[in-house]
Amino acid sequence: MSSFIIQGGTQLHGSIHPQGAKNEALQVICACLLTDEPVTIENLPDIRDVNHLIELLAGLGVRVERKPPSTVTFQADGIHLDYLRSEEFRMKSQSLRGSIMILGPLLGRFKIGYLHQPGGDKIGRRRLDTHYVGLSALGANFDYLPGENSYKVWTNGLMGTYMLLDEASVTGTANIVMAAVLAEGTTTIFNAACEPYVLQLCRMLNAMGARISGVGSNLLTIAGVKKLRGCTHRLLPDMIEVGSFIGLAAMTRSELTIREVELSQLGLIPEVFRRLGIKVQQSGEDLYIPEHDHYQVETFMDGSIMTIADAPWPGFTPDLISIALVVAIQAKGSVLIHQKMFESRLFFVDKLIDMGARIILCDPHRATVIGLGHEHPLKGIDMTSPDIRAGVALLIAALSAEGKSVIHNIEQIDRGYQHIDERLNNIGASIQRQ
């Protein structure tokens, strides 16, 4: 288990480019299974989750050609379906939550797949019902395999249908869409997730010859086709990194420019940080965060306490709730952080309290932060990263704190943030990996 040793309390200066979007990458890599022609993906982040998924596809027989620094070409023209029954496949797929999204492409093209309980962050219950209900509606059969905690999933042929999803699940929508593009007939998905990741996946599939309309909305109509072709696709900048860098600049009182952020795909992210009192200035496709001696949380029109809550897109993404909470620590004023989706995501606040933050954990979903207004710095401590987003939130807190902090289990951070120590050290941070 590796660690970061952080010397906090220094300002950062300069500019930084966000990596390619992790959540989009996991979807579009799986989509490469839908064709036997080459598919080239540009701006892929060099992170553990993406690399593990690429290894999984290589085990299936997908040919992988890397073109540094961030382009990979995939060709799924020699798939070994017997690999799906191997112990290696089971172990690799269980270690990565994104592995569930190979199921839709496998069913669409090969009519068979296996579903093992996927891994990922331990942030609460993350049900798979949307995948099951949607794929079943298309004609997939799920046979439980006793003793393996897994399912054999098969079909005699997927058929288009109408479905109303009970949850606007991003990975569920992606899986269903990838299965439906090769199904017979027309599929209509209402209450589909409409995050930029799904929009990008649909654009890529249409470039491959799929016929998807309603792209970017919560009502998708998919006319099935017989075959898809190859394409070249470029990932969006990672909006979670963009939000993380905004919070980092504010907490460390730094002047920072975030380059080429694709502003049209950030939704409410800049506005939510503005509600926390942070100046976020736009310049073309860049965001400029000036140095903040202080920042003050807004209140609602009636004077009540500001609430920052996650919501399905175009609401504020759940992946930035941890960052918003940390940023609120040094604001002037108070804010209620409401994490609606996952009941364990706020449990890392005990570490922030040990650093000197004033936080009341109201229940598993809500925490009230009473801002310090930069009147009292946080102090460095020894801590462990519980998941990707909490890990980066703790890293931001440590960089703003006085003295030395140590963060263990940084493999969690490496799952979602590309060479984060090197990139932040380049703009003035002091992070040592050991």
C-alpha positions as CSV (number, residue, x, y, z in Angstrom):
1,M,0.0,0.0,0.0
2,S,1.6,3.3,-1.2
3,S,1.4,6.6,0.5
4,F,1.7,10.4,-0.2
5,I,3.8,12.5,2.1
6,I,2.5,16.1,1.8
7,Q,4.1,19.3,3.0
8,G,1.2,21.7,3.2
9,G,0.7,25.4,3.4
10,T,2.3,26.5,0.2
11,Q,0.6,28.3,-2.7
12,L,0.4,26.9,-6.2
13,H,0.8,28.9,-9.4
14,G,0.5,28.3,-13.1
15,S,-1.8,26.3,-15.3
16,I,-3.0,22.7,-15.4
17,H,-4.8,20.6,-18.0
18,P,-7.5,18.1,-16.9
19,Q,-7.1,14.5,-18.0
20,G,-9.5,12.8,-20.3
21,A,-12.8,11.9,-18.6
22,K,-12.5,8.7,-16.6
23,N,-16.2,7.8,-16.6
24,E,-16.5,8.3,-20.3
25,A,-13.4,6.3,-20.9
26,L,-14.8,3.2,-19.2
27,Q,-18.0,3.3,-21.4
28,V,-16.4,3.9,-24.8
29,I,-13.7,1.3,-24.3
30,C,-16.5,-1.3,-23.7
31,A,-18.2,-0.1,-26.9
32,C,-15.1,-1.3,-28.9
33,L,-16.5,-4.8,-28.5
34,L,-19.4,-3.9,-30.8
35,T,-17.4,-4.1,-34.0
36,D,-14.6,-6.1,-35.5
37,E,-13.1,-3.0,-37.1
38,P,-10.4,-0.7,-35.4
39,V,-11.7,1.9,-32.9
40,T,-9.3,4.6,-31.9
41,I,-9.8,6.5,-28.7
42,E,-7.9,9.7,-28.0
43,N,-7.2,11.6,-24.7
44,L,-7.4,8.4,-22.6
45,P,-6.2,9.0,-19.0
46,D,-3.4,6.8,-17.7
47,I,-5.2,5.7,-14.6
48,R,-5.6,2.3,-12.8
49,D,-9.3,1.8,-13.6
50,V,-8.8,2.5,-17.3
51,N,-5.7,0.4,-17.6
52,H,-7.4,-2.6,-15.7
53,L,-10.3,-2.5,-18.2
54,I,-7.9,-2.5,-21.1
55,E,-6.2,-5.5,-19.6
56,L,-9.5,-7.2,-19.2
57,L,-10.4,-6.6,-22.9
58,A,-7.0,-7.8,-24.0
59,G,-7.6,-11.1,-22.1
60,L,-10.8,-11.4,-24.1
61,G,-8.8,-11.2,-27.3
62,V,-9.1,-7.5,-28.2
63,R,-6.0,-6.3,-29.9
64,V,-4.6,-3.2,-28.2
65,E,-2.2,-0.7,-29.8
66,R,-1.0,2.2,-27.7
67,K,0.2,5.4,-29.3
68,P,1.7,7.6,-26.6
69,P,0.9,9.7,-24.8
70,S,-2.9,9.1,-24.7
71,T,-4.2,7.4,-27.8
72,V,-5.2,3.7,-28.0
73,T,-6.6,1.7,-30.9
74,F,-8.7,-1.4,-30.1
75,Q,-9.8,-4.1,-32.6
76,A,-12.2,-6.9,-31.3
77,D,-11.8,-9.2,-34.3
78,G,-10.8,-12.3,-32.4
79,I,-12.8,-12.6,-29.2
80,H,-12.3,-15.6,-27.0
81,L,-15.6,-16.2,-25.4
82,D,-14.3,-19.1,-23.3
83,Y,-12.2,-16.5,-21.4
84,L,-15.5,-15.4,-19.8
85,R,-15.5,-18.6,-17.8
86,S,-11.9,-18.3,-16.5
87,E,-10.9,-17.5,-13.0
88,E,-8.7,-14.6,-14.4
89,F,-11.8,-13.0,-15.9
90,R,-13.8,-13.4,-12.7
91,M,-11.1,-11.8,-10.6
92,K,-10.4,-8.9,-12.9
93,S,-14.0,-8.1,-13.5
94,Q,-14.8,-8.2,-9.8
95,S,-12.0,-5.7,-9.1
96,L,-13.5,-3.0,-11.4
97,R,-17.0,-1.7,-11.4
98,G,-16.8,-0.5,-15.0
99,S,-16.4,-4.1,-16.1
100,I,-20.2,-4.5,-15.9
101,M,-20.5,-2.4,-19.1
102,I,-19.0,-5.1,-21.3
103,L,-22.2,-7.1,-20.8
104,G,-24.4,-5.0,-23.1
105,P,-21.9,-5.2,-26.1
106,L,-21.3,-8.9,-25.5
107,L,-25.0,-9.6,-25.6
108,G,-25.6,-7.4,-28.6
109,R,-22.8,-8.9,-30.7
110,F,-22.3,-12.4,-29.3
111,K,-25.5,-13.2,-27.5
112,I,-23.7,-14.3,-24.3
113,G,-21.9,-12.8,-21.3
114,Y,-21.2,-13.4,-17.6
115,L,-22.0,-11.0,-14.8
116,H,-19.8,-11.1,-11.7
117,Q,-20.4,-8.8,-8.7
118,P,-18.2,-5.8,-9.8
119,G,-15.9,-3.9,-7.4
120,G,-15.3,-0.2,-7.1
121,D,-15.5,2.4,-4.3
122,K,-17.0,1.4,-0.9
123,I,-19.3,4.4,-0.7
124,G,-22.6,2.6,0.0
125,R,-25.1,0.4,-1.8
126,R,-24.7,0.5,-5.6
127,R,-27.5,-1.6,-7.0
128,L,-27.4,-3.2,-10.4
129,D,-31.2,-3.4,-10.9
130,T,-31.3,-1.0,-13.8
131,H,-28.9,-3.1,-15.8
132,Y,-30.9,-6.3,-15.1
133,V,-34.3,-4.8,-15.8
134,G,-33.2,-3.0,-19.0
135,L,-31.3,-5.9,-20.5
136,S,-34.1,-8.3,-19.6
137,A,-36.6,-6.1,-21.4
138,L,-34.5,-6.5,-24.5
139,G,-34.6,-10.3,-24.2
140,A,-31.6,-11.2,-22.1
141,N,-31.9,-14.2,-19.7
142,F,-30.1,-14.2,-16.4
143,D,-29.2,-17.7,-15.0
144,Y,-27.8,-17.6,-11.5
145,L,-24.7,-19.8,-10.9
146,P,-24.8,-21.2,-7.4
147,G,-21.5,-21.0,-5.5
148,E,-20.0,-18.4,-7.9
149,N,-22.1,-15.3,-7.0
150,S,-22.5,-14.6,-10.7
151,Y,-24.9,-15.0,-13.6
152,K,-24.7,-16.5,-17.0
153,V,-26.5,-14.0,-19.3
154,W,-27.7,-15.1,-22.7
155,T,-30.2,-14.4,-25.4
156,N,-31.6,-16.0,-28.6
157,G,-31.7,-12.5,-30.1
158,L,-32.3,-9.0,-28.6
159,M,-35.5,-7.3,-29.6
160,G,-36.2,-3.5,-29.3
161,T,-38.8,-2.4,-26.8
162,Y,-40.1,0.6,-24.8
163,M,-38.7,0.9,-21.3
164,L,-39.1,3.5,-18.5
165,L,-36.0,3.2,-16.2
166,D,-36.7,3.4,-12.5
167,E,-33.4,5.1,-12.0
168,A,-31.4,7.4,-14.3
169,S,-28.3,5.2,-13.9
170,V,-25.3,6.3,-16.0
171,T,-23.8,2.9,-16.3
172,G,-27.2,1.3,-16.6
173,T,-28.2,3.5,-19.5
174,A,-24.8,3.0,-21.2
175,N,-25.1,-0.8,-21.0
176,I,-28.7,-0.8,-22.3
177,V,-27.8,1.5,-25.2
178,M,-24.8,-0.6,-26.2
179,A,-27.0,-3.7,-26.2
180,A,-29.8,-2.0,-28.1
181,V,-27.8,-0.7,-31.0
182,L,-27.5,-4.2,-32.5
183,A,-31.0,-5.4,-31.4
184,E,-33.8,-6.0,-33.9
185,G,-36.3,-3.2,-34.1
186,T,-36.6,0.0,-32.2
187,T,-35.8,0.6,-28.5
188,T,-37.1,3.6,-26.6
189,I,-35.5,4.5,-23.3
190,F,-37.3,7.0,-21.1
191,N,-35.6,8.5,-18.0
192,A,-32.3,7.7,-19.5
193,A,-29.2,9.3,-17.9
194,C,-28.1,12.3,-19.9
195,E,-24.7,13.0,-18.4
196,P,-22.0,14.2,-20.9
197,Y,-20.5,10.7,-20.6
198,V,-23.7,9.1,-22.1
199,L,-23.9,11.9,-24.7
200,Q,-20.4,11.1,-25.8
201,L,-21.0,7.4,-25.9
202,C,-24.1,8.0,-28.2
203,R,-22.1,10.3,-30.4
204,M,-19.4,7.6,-30.8
205,L,-21.9,4.9,-31.5
206,N,-23.6,7.0,-34.2
207,A,-20.2,7.6,-35.7
208,M,-19.9,3.8,-35.8
209,G,-23.2,3.5,-37.7
210,A,-25.7,3.3,-34.9
211,R,-29.0,5.1,-35.2
212,I,-29.7,6.9,-31.9
213,S,-31.9,10.0,-31.7
214,G,-32.6,12.2,-28.7
215,V,-28.9,12.3,-27.8
216,G,-28.3,14.5,-24.8
217,S,-31.8,14.1,-23.5
218,N,-33.5,11.6,-21.2
219,L,-35.5,10.1,-24.0
220,L,-33.4,8.0,-26.4
221,T,-34.7,6.2,-29.4
222,I,-32.5,3.5,-30.9
223,A,-33.2,1.9,-34.3
224,G,-31.2,-1.4,-34.3
225,V,-28.7,-2.0,-37.1
226,K,-27.0,-5.2,-38.3
227,K,-23.4,-4.1,-38.0
228,L,-21.2,-1.3,-36.7
229,R,-17.9,0.0,-38.1
230,G,-14.8,1.5,-36.6
231,C,-14.3,5.1,-35.7
232,T,-12.0,7.6,-34.0
233,H,-13.3,9.2,-30.8
234,R,-11.9,11.9,-28.5
235,L,-12.7,12.0,-24.8
236,L,-14.0,15.1,-23.1
237,P,-11.8,16.7,-20.3
238,D,-12.7,15.2,-16.9
239,M,-15.2,17.5,-15.3
240,I,-14.4,15.9,-11.9
241,E,-10.8,17.0,-12.2
242,V,-11.9,20.5,-13.2
243,G,-14.0,20.8,-10.1
244,S,-11.2,19.3,-8.0
245,F,-8.8,21.9,-9.3
246,I,-11.2,24.8,-8.6
247,G,-11.5,23.6,-5.0
248,L,-7.7,23.1,-4.7
249,A,-7.0,26.7,-5.8
250,A,-9.5,28.1,-3.3
251,M,-8.3,26.0,-0.4
252,T,-4.6,26.8,-0.9
253,R,-5.2,30.5,-1.8
254,S,-3.6,29.9,-5.2
255,E,-3.9,31.5,-8.6
256,L,-4.6,28.8,-11.1
257,T,-5.7,28.5,-14.7
258,I,-7.4,25.3,-15.8
259,R,-6.9,24.8,-19.5
260,E,-9.3,23.6,-22.2
261,V,-12.1,22.5,-19.9
262,E,-15.0,22.2,-22.5
263,L,-17.2,24.7,-20.7
264,S,-20.4,23.6,-22.4
265,Q,-20.1,20.2,-20.7
266,L,-19.5,21.4,-17.1
267,G,-23.2,22.0,-16.2
268,L,-23.6,23.6,-12.8
269,I,-20.1,22.9,-11.6
270,P,-18.7,26.4,-11.9
271,E,-21.9,27.9,-10.4
272,V,-21.9,25.7,-7.4
273,F,-18.4,26.7,-6.5
274,R,-19.4,30.4,-7.0
275,R,-22.2,29.8,-4.4
276,L,-19.4,28.8,-2.0
277,G,-17.8,32.3,-2.7
278,I,-15.1,31.2,-5.2
279,K,-14.5,33.5,-8.2
280,V,-14.5,31.3,-11.3
281,Q,-13.7,33.4,-14.4
282,Q,-14.1,32.1,-18.0
283,S,-11.6,32.9,-20.7
284,G,-12.4,31.0,-23.9
285,E,-12.3,27.3,-23.0
286,D,-10.1,28.0,-19.9
287,L,-11.1,28.7,-16.3
288,Y,-9.1,31.2,-14.2
289,I,-9.3,31.0,-10.4
290,P,-7.7,34.1,-8.8
291,E,-6.0,34.0,-5.4
292,H,-8.5,34.1,-2.6
293,D,-7.7,35.7,0.7
294,H,-11.2,34.6,1.8
295,Y,-14.4,33.4,0.2
296,Q,-17.9,33.7,1.7
297,V,-20.8,31.2,1.2
298,E,-24.0,32.7,-0.2
299,T,-27.3,32.2,1.6
300,F,-30.7,31.6,0.0
301,M,-33.0,34.5,-0.7
302,D,-34.8,34.1,2.6
303,G,-31.5,34.0,4.5
304,S,-31.5,30.3,5.2
305,I,-28.3,28.2,5.1
306,M,-26.9,27.3,1.7
307,T,-27.4,23.7,0.8
308,I,-25.2,21.9,-1.8
309,A,-26.8,18.6,-2.9
310,D,-26.1,16.1,-5.7
311,A,-28.7,15.3,-8.3
312,P,-28.9,13.6,-11.7
313,W,-27.6,15.6,-14.6
314,P,-27.9,18.5,-15.2
315,G,-27.7,18.7,-11.4
316,F,-24.5,18.8,-9.4
317,T,-22.5,15.5,-9.9
318,P,-22.2,13.3,-6.8
319,D,-18.5,12.8,-7.6
320,L,-17.8,16.4,-6.5
321,I,-19.7,16.4,-3.2
322,S,-16.5,15.5,-1.3
323,I,-14.6,18.3,-2.9
324,A,-17.4,20.9,-2.2
325,L,-17.4,19.7,1.5
326,V,-13.6,20.3,1.8
327,V,-13.8,23.7,0.1
328,A,-16.5,24.8,2.6
329,I,-14.1,24.2,5.5
330,Q,-12.3,27.5,4.9
331,A,-15.2,29.5,3.7
332,K,-16.9,32.3,5.7
333,G,-20.3,31.0,6.7
334,S,-22.0,27.7,6.9
335,V,-23.2,25.2,4.4
336,L,-25.3,22.0,4.5
337,I,-23.7,19.2,2.3
338,H,-26.4,16.7,1.2
339,Q,-25.1,13.5,-0.5
340,K,-28.3,11.9,-1.6
341,M,-27.1,9.0,-3.6
342,F,-24.5,7.1,-1.5
343,E,-24.9,6.6,2.3
344,S,-21.2,6.1,3.0
345,R,-19.5,8.8,1.0
346,L,-19.4,11.4,3.8
347,F,-17.8,9.0,6.4
348,F,-14.3,10.4,5.7
349,V,-15.2,13.7,7.6
350,D,-13.7,12.3,10.8
351,K,-10.3,12.8,9.3
352,L,-11.1,16.4,8.4
353,I,-12.3,17.0,12.0
354,D,-9.0,15.6,13.2
355,M,-7.3,18.2,11.0
356,G,-9.3,21.0,12.7
357,A,-12.4,21.3,10.5
358,R,-15.7,22.2,12.1
359,I,-18.1,19.7,10.7
360,I,-21.2,18.1,12.1
361,L,-22.2,14.8,10.5
362,C,-25.9,14.9,10.8
363,D,-26.6,11.5,9.4
364,P,-25.1,9.2,6.7
365,H,-26.3,11.6,4.0
366,R,-25.8,15.1,5.4
367,A,-23.1,17.1,7.0
368,T,-23.1,20.7,8.2
369,V,-19.8,22.6,7.7
370,I,-19.1,25.7,9.8
371,G,-16.5,27.6,7.8
372,L,-13.2,28.7,9.4
373,G,-12.8,31.6,7.0
374,H,-9.1,31.0,6.8
375,E,-8.8,32.3,10.4
376,H,-7.4,28.9,11.5
377,P,-5.4,26.7,9.2
378,L,-5.9,22.9,9.2
379,K,-3.1,20.8,10.7
380,G,-1.4,17.9,9.0
381,I,-2.2,14.4,10.2
382,D,-1.8,10.7,9.2
383,M,-4.8,9.3,7.3
384,T,-6.1,6.7,4.8
385,S,-7.9,7.3,1.6
386,P,-11.3,5.3,1.6
387,D,-12.2,6.0,-2.1
388,I,-11.2,8.0,-5.1
389,R,-13.1,11.2,-4.5
390,A,-12.6,11.3,-0.7
391,G,-8.9,10.6,-1.4
392,V,-8.5,13.7,-3.5
393,A,-10.6,15.7,-1.0
394,L,-8.1,14.7,1.7
395,L,-5.2,15.6,-0.6
396,I,-6.6,19.1,-1.1
397,A,-7.1,19.4,2.7
398,A,-3.5,18.3,3.3
399,L,-2.1,20.7,0.7
400,S,-3.9,23.6,2.5
401,A,-2.8,22.4,6.0
402,E,0.2,23.5,8.1
403,G,2.9,20.8,8.5
404,K,3.2,17.3,7.1
405,S,0.3,15.0,6.2
406,V,0.5,11.4,5.2
407,I,-2.2,9.7,3.1
408,H,-2.1,5.9,2.8
409,N,-3.9,3.7,0.3
410,I,-3.3,6.2,-2.5
411,E,-4.0,3.3,-5.0
412,Q,-7.6,4.6,-4.6
413,I,-6.6,8.0,-5.9
414,D,-4.5,6.5,-8.7
415,R,-7.7,4.7,-9.9
416,G,-9.1,8.1,-11.0
417,Y,-6.4,10.8,-11.2
418,Q,-3.6,10.6,-13.6
419,H,-0.1,11.1,-12.1
420,I,-1.7,13.6,-9.7
421,D,1.4,14.0,-7.6
422,E,3.7,14.9,-10.6
423,R,1.2,17.3,-12.1
424,L,0.6,19.2,-8.8
425,N,4.3,19.2,-8.0
426,N,4.8,21.0,-11.4
427,I,2.7,23.9,-10.1
428,G,4.3,24.2,-6.7
429,A,2.9,21.4,-4.5
430,S,5.2,19.2,-2.3
431,I,4.0,15.7,-2.6
432,Q,6.3,12.7,-2.2
433,R,5.2,9.2,-3.2
434,Q,6.5,6.2,-1.2
